[in-house]
Amino acid sequence: MGRLWKQLADPRRFYEEVRSESWKPPFVFFLWITLVISIATPIVNYFGVESTDLSSSYQAQILAYNILKKHLLSAHGVYAYLIEAILIFGFAVSILFLLTFILHLVYRLIGGKGPILNAWKAACYGVGPCLLGGFLPYVSLFAGFYSFAMQFYLGPRVLYRVKEGRAIIVFVVFIAMTFVEMIASGTTVGF
């Protein structure tokens, strides 16, 4: 929890401090946050709160919930919520690897310096704000946006030492792509 508070209090300084870390501490942080999200989400789903863009800060939550509704509940009843927790965790880890690759590619293309480990840290630590209600209706919008900013703008900007203007352009492009997808399909990232 100390890392989360440091991150929220002064994100730029936090990312500077973790610059020399190996891959393991950010991954452990990510796994703990994801574990909490994976447990809390099925509980609120069970009590009638659907996992949508308005109540979920992880795309893994939405994907797992859609599978729960379409396939698991009819076949497994209440035990489907346990399977949902495992799905959220698995999808989140899979998305982490994809996000790391995309962030590294984009930030290197705009002149960033450093290894793919920088993108790993930005992606792993960027989920921190999701713990602050990333499974609750409307609160998740703020947690998700803050997380998005940490992953796509602030973390990579600091770790890759990219000019602020370039990092802002990347951030705006990713937000625009998210809104286009949301308008086109009714939700984000095709889920």
WOQUIDA-V528887 format. One record per helix or strand of 3 or more residues. SS is the DSSP state (@ for helix, = for strand). FROM is the first residue (numbers start at 1). TO is the last residue. If there is no record, write none. Layout:
# WOQUIDA-V528887
ss=SS from=FROM to=TO
ss=SS from=FROM to=TO
This chain:
# WOQUIDA-V528887
ss=@ from=2 to=9
ss=@ from=11 to=17
ss=@ from=23 to=46
ss=@ from=59 to=109
ss=@ from=116 to=125
ss=@ from=128 to=131
ss=@ from=139 to=160
ss=@ from=164 to=185
